[in-house]
Amino acid sequence: MVEIISLGLDGVFEIRPPKFADERGFFSETWNAAKLAQAGITVDFVQDNHSCSRGRGVMRGLHFQTPPFAQDKLVRVLRGSVFDVAVDIRKGSPTYGRWVGIELSAEAWNQILVPKGFAHGFVTLEPDTEVVYKVSAPYSQPHDRSVRFDDPAIAIDWPVQAAEMTLSAKDSAAPLLAEIETGFVYP
């Protein structure tokens, strides 16, 4: 049976699907809409993404898309490991600016569900780490946004020092959360 664990922020869950192994290898049902709907998780995914990060310390994030192209994300690691983070960016939320982090790995076979209204990012903990994630809306460049991974107001405790990280130009130039309009308002 799939295990669903709340990570303490509204709608952010660790999902641990069962893995059935024998001498041939293994089988795992990593997403089953009907089974997760029974637990109150209803997301209609439309796109799968796959990234490979060559070195330890590759930082990807903190990313989100504004409405109407906001994305729910289901993230898992196929090879290696990452420290994965979700940050509440919903104005007026009692947890606005708070973050939760979890280690995802191929060995642990766990996933994180990051809902709309949260910025998402990860740093690789091993070389040649591969991450696959489902999203509920297609990529839209005009709606694509970033928040600084090292925003002091958020104060994420990354397990890799900033000086050891490799960032894209986009992520290096990302603004602080206080400097942007996210497009999300807490109900």
ABEGO torsion letter per residue (X at the ends): XBBBBBAGBBGBBBBBBBBBBBAAEBBBBABBAAAAAAAGBBBBBABBBBBBBABBGBBBOBBBBBOAABBBBBBBBABEBBBBBBBBABBGBAABGBBBBBBBBAAAGBBBBBBBGBBBBBBBABBGBBBBBBBABBBBAAABBBBBAABAAAGBBBABBAAABBBBAAAAABBBAAABBAGBBBX
